[in-house]
Amino acid sequence: MKRDKNFRPVLIVNVSILAKMSRADQDNMDGVINYLLTYSVNKINLKGKSETFTIILDLANVSMT
C-alpha cells in the first residue's frame, strides 16, 4: 500500500491475478480484503489528515463480462 501526494492510502488491485486464482483461493480473499480494509481504516489513516483512501482496480487483460 502506498500514499498519494496528500498522504491518503492507495491500494492497487491487479484483477487479472485474481481471475487466475482457483475458486477456493478467491473465497479466501474475502477475509484478506476485509482485514486489509479494516487495518487501513484503523491504523493507516492519519487522524486529521486522511479520512479516505483510494482503491485502483487494474483491469488490464481482463474481459468485462
JORAMO-V552161 format. One record per backbone hydrogen bond with DSSP energy under -1.0 kcal/mol. NH is the residue of the N-H (numbers start at 1). CO is the residue of the C=O. E is the energy in kcal/mol with one decimal. If there is no record, write none. Layout:
NH&CO&E, NH&CO&E
This chain:
2&10&-2.0, 4&8&-2.2, 7&4&-2.1, 10&2&-2.9, 11&54&-3.1, 13&56&-3.1, 15&58&-1.7, 18&14&-1.1, 19&15&-2.3, 26&22&-2.3, 27&23&-2.2, 28&24&-1.7, 29&25&-1.2, 32&28&-1.2, 33&29&-3.1, 34&30&-2.4, 35&31&-2.5, 36&32&-2.7, 37&33&-2.6, 38&34&-2.3, 39&35&-3.1, 40&36&-2.3, 41&37&-2.3, 42&38&-2.4, 43&39&-3.0, 44&39&-1.1, 45&40&-2.0, 49&46&-1.8, 50&46&-2.8, 54&9&-2.5, 56&11&-3.1, 58&13&-3.3, 62&59&-1.4
